[in-house]
Amino acid sequence: MARSASGFINRIDQTAKKLDDAISDVRKYVLNEQTLTNLSFTVATLRNASQDALVTVQNVNSVIKSNGVPIGIAVSNLVTFTEQLNSLCPIRKGILSTNEPQISATISNLQASTATLTNLLNGVQEGKGLAGVLFKDQASRIISQT
């Protein structure tokens, strides 16, 4: 029984040593002065940000309260405008449908023009054509002057 108790006491001593080492590590690495200073600074910064946010919310509430009537009128006007647009919907559809060929042609022309312009600009950047040669020559002069 004495051997058994001795082994038990040894295990308790080892466990106590491990626990003491763990607490030492926590004090050394987690609860050191630098970490606690950083934590304190973070808490202070969060408190300041929270106070600033509270002031901002109070200011927004003040603006809303003082401008309640104009905001209500603006919303009412928006609703009225939307209703008027919806009542014009058949007219809009008629205008679009009667001008559909011209609109399609215009869009096609824009697409073609964009492709042509892209090709021209790519050529200029590559130094092709008169504009490309001038551009490249001018860029060379600027680089050689610096």
C-alpha positions as a LaTeX table, in Angstrom:
\begin{tabular}{lrrr}
\hline
Residue & $x$ (\AA) & $y$ (\AA) & $z$ (\AA) \\
\hline
Met1 & 0.00 & 0.00 & 0.00 \\
Ala2 & 2.92 & 2.30 & 0.79 \\
Arg3 & 4.33 & 1.69 & $-2.73$ \\
Ser4 & 0.97 & 2.39 & $-4.25$ \\
Ala5 & 0.65 & 5.62 & $-2.23$ \\
Ser6 & 4.21 & 6.57 & $-3.18$ \\
Gly7 & 3.42 & 6.13 & $-6.90$ \\
Phe8 & 0.25 & 8.15 & $-6.50$ \\
Ile9 & 2.15 & 10.95 & $-4.76$ \\
Asn10 & 4.78 & 10.90 & $-7.56$ \\
Arg11 & 2.04 & 11.26 & $-10.19$ \\
Ile12 & 0.50 & 14.13 & $-8.24$ \\
Asp13 & 3.95 & 15.78 & $-8.00$ \\
Gln14 & 4.46 & 15.38 & $-11.78$ \\
Thr15 & 1.01 & 16.77 & $-12.51$ \\
Ala16 & 1.62 & 19.71 & $-10.17$ \\
Lys17 & 4.96 & 20.38 & $-11.91$ \\
Lys18 & 3.31 & 20.31 & $-15.34$ \\
Leu19 & 0.57 & 22.62 & $-14.10$ \\
Asp20 & 3.16 & 24.98 & $-12.61$ \\
Asp21 & 5.09 & 24.98 & $-15.93$ \\
Ala22 & 1.89 & 25.72 & $-17.87$ \\
Ile23 & 1.03 & 28.62 & $-15.56$ \\
Ser24 & 4.57 & 29.96 & $-15.93$ \\
Asp25 & 4.26 & 29.78 & $-19.74$ \\
Val26 & 0.92 & 31.61 & $-19.62$ \\
Arg27 & 2.44 & 34.35 & $-17.46$ \\
Lys28 & 5.54 & 34.54 & $-19.68$ \\
Tyr29 & 3.91 & 34.48 & $-23.12$ \\
Val30 & 0.29 & 35.58 & $-22.65$ \\
Leu31 & 0.18 & 37.80 & $-19.60$ \\
Asn32 & 3.42 & 39.66 & $-20.25$ \\
Glu33 & 3.69 & 43.45 & $-20.16$ \\
Gln34 & 3.66 & 43.90 & $-23.95$ \\
Thr35 & 0.56 & 41.75 & $-24.46$ \\
Leu36 & $-1.30$ & 43.45 & $-21.63$ \\
Thr37 & $-0.31$ & 46.89 & $-22.98$ \\
Asn38 & $-1.58$ & 45.91 & $-26.45$ \\
Leu39 & $-4.80$ & 44.59 & $-24.97$ \\
Ser40 & $-5.31$ & 47.79 & $-22.99$ \\
Phe41 & $-4.68$ & 49.91 & $-26.11$ \\
Thr42 & $-7.13$ & 47.79 & $-28.14$ \\
Val43 & $-9.85$ & 48.15 & $-25.51$ \\
Ala44 & $-9.30$ & 51.92 & $-25.37$ \\
Thr45 & $-9.44$ & 52.16 & $-29.16$ \\
Leu46 & $-12.66$ & 50.14 & $-29.27$ \\
Arg47 & $-14.17$ & 52.36 & $-26.58$ \\
Asn48 & $-13.27$ & 55.49 & $-28.61$ \\
Ala49 & $-14.68$ & 53.97 & $-31.80$ \\
Ser50 & $-17.85$ & 53.03 & $-29.96$ \\
Gln51 & $-18.23$ & 56.56 & $-28.63$ \\
Asp52 & $-17.64$ & 58.02 & $-32.10$ \\
Ala53 & $-20.23$ & 55.65 & $-33.57$ \\
Leu54 & $-22.73$ & 56.67 & $-30.91$ \\
Val55 & $-22.18$ & 60.37 & $-31.69$ \\
Thr56 & $-22.58$ & 59.66 & $-35.42$ \\
Val57 & $-25.85$ & 57.79 & $-34.86$ \\
Gln58 & $-27.12$ & 60.61 & $-32.67$ \\
Asn59 & $-26.23$ & 63.15 & $-35.38$ \\
Val60 & $-27.99$ & 61.09 & $-38.06$ \\
Asn61 & $-31.07$ & 60.80 & $-35.83$ \\
Ser62 & $-30.99$ & 64.56 & $-35.30$ \\
Val63 & $-30.82$ & 65.20 & $-39.04$ \\
Ile64 & $-33.69$ & 62.81 & $-39.68$ \\
Lys65 & $-35.81$ & 64.37 & $-36.94$ \\
Ser66 & $-35.15$ & 67.93 & $-38.08$ \\
Asn67 & $-35.80$ & 67.05 & $-41.75$ \\
Gly68 & $-38.73$ & 64.69 & $-41.31$ \\
Val69 & $-41.16$ & 66.81 & $-43.33$ \\
Pro70 & $-38.85$ & 67.35 & $-46.34$ \\
Ile71 & $-37.93$ & 63.66 & $-46.34$ \\
Gly72 & $-41.61$ & 62.73 & $-46.32$ \\
Ile73 & $-42.28$ & 65.11 & $-49.22$ \\
Ala74 & $-39.31$ & 63.69 & $-51.18$ \\
Val75 & $-40.56$ & 60.13 & $-50.71$ \\
Ser76 & $-44.06$ & 61.18 & $-51.71$ \\
Asn77 & $-42.70$ & 62.89 & $-54.83$ \\
Leu78 & $-40.73$ & 59.76 & $-55.70$ \\
Val79 & $-43.85$ & 57.62 & $-55.40$ \\
Thr80 & $-45.80$ & 60.06 & $-57.58$ \\
Phe81 & $-43.02$ & 60.13 & $-60.17$ \\
Thr82 & $-42.91$ & 56.31 & $-60.25$ \\
Glu83 & $-46.66$ & 56.14 & $-60.76$ \\
Gln84 & $-46.41$ & 58.63 & $-63.63$ \\
Leu85 & $-43.64$ & 56.57 & $-65.25$ \\
Asn86 & $-45.75$ & 53.44 & $-64.95$ \\
Ser87 & $-48.68$ & 55.20 & $-66.61$ \\
Leu88 & $-46.37$ & 56.13 & $-69.52$ \\
Cys89 & $-45.21$ & 52.55 & $-69.95$ \\
Pro90 & $-47.41$ & 51.82 & $-73.00$ \\
Ile91 & $-46.14$ & 55.01 & $-74.66$ \\
Arg92 & $-42.52$ & 54.02 & $-73.94$ \\
Lys93 & $-43.06$ & 50.56 & $-75.36$ \\
Gly94 & $-44.60$ & 52.10 & $-78.50$ \\
Ile95 & $-41.65$ & 54.46 & $-78.94$ \\
Leu96 & $-39.17$ & 51.63 & $-78.48$ \\
Ser97 & $-40.95$ & 49.25 & $-80.82$ \\
Thr98 & $-41.35$ & 51.82 & $-83.63$ \\
Asn99 & $-37.68$ & 52.80 & $-83.39$ \\
Glu100 & $-36.28$ & 49.31 & $-82.85$ \\
Pro101 & $-34.54$ & 49.04 & $-86.25$ \\
Gln102 & $-32.77$ & 52.38 & $-85.79$ \\
Ile103 & $-31.79$ & 51.51 & $-82.21$ \\
Ser104 & $-30.40$ & 48.14 & $-83.32$ \\
Ala105 & $-28.46$ & 49.77 & $-86.16$ \\
Thr106 & $-27.04$ & 52.38 & $-83.79$ \\
Ile107 & $-25.91$ & 49.71 & $-81.33$ \\
Ser108 & $-24.31$ & 47.70 & $-84.14$ \\
Asn109 & $-22.50$ & 50.80 & $-85.37$ \\
Leu110 & $-21.26$ & 51.53 & $-81.85$ \\
Gln111 & $-19.96$ & 47.98 & $-81.49$ \\
Ala112 & $-18.17$ & 48.16 & $-84.83$ \\
Ser113 & $-16.71$ & 51.59 & $-84.03$ \\
Thr114 & $-15.48$ & 50.37 & $-80.67$ \\
Ala115 & $-13.77$ & 47.37 & $-82.27$ \\
Thr116 & $-12.13$ & 49.60 & $-84.90$ \\
Leu117 & $-10.96$ & 52.09 & $-82.28$ \\
Thr118 & $-9.54$ & 49.28 & $-80.13$ \\
Asn119 & $-7.61$ & 47.93 & $-83.13$ \\
Leu120 & $-6.27$ & 51.39 & $-83.97$ \\
Leu121 & $-5.13$ & 52.03 & $-80.41$ \\
Asn122 & $-3.48$ & 48.62 & $-80.22$ \\
Gly123 & $-1.62$ & 49.43 & $-83.43$ \\
Val124 & $-0.47$ & 52.77 & $-82.04$ \\
Gln125 & 0.80 & 51.09 & $-78.89$ \\
Glu126 & 2.66 & 48.55 & $-81.00$ \\
Gly127 & 4.26 & 51.38 & $-83.00$ \\
Lys128 & 2.35 & 50.67 & $-86.21$ \\
Gly129 & 1.29 & 53.40 & $-88.60$ \\
Leu130 & 2.20 & 57.09 & $-88.55$ \\
Ala131 & 0.64 & 57.72 & $-85.13$ \\
Gly132 & 2.38 & 54.66 & $-83.69$ \\
Val133 & 5.77 & 55.74 & $-85.04$ \\
Leu134 & 5.30 & 59.28 & $-83.69$ \\
Phe135 & 4.13 & 57.98 & $-80.35$ \\
Lys136 & 7.07 & 55.59 & $-80.07$ \\
Asp137 & 9.52 & 58.30 & $-81.19$ \\
Gln138 & 8.12 & 60.78 & $-78.66$ \\
Ala139 & 8.27 & 58.15 & $-75.88$ \\
Ser140 & 11.89 & 57.40 & $-76.83$ \\
Arg141 & 12.80 & 61.10 & $-76.61$ \\
Ile142 & 11.18 & 61.43 & $-73.21$ \\
Ile143 & 12.98 & 58.34 & $-71.90$ \\
Ser144 & 16.34 & 59.46 & $-73.29$ \\
Gln145 & 15.96 & 62.93 & $-71.70$ \\
Thr146 & 15.47 & 61.50 & $-68.21$ \\
\hline
\end{tabular}
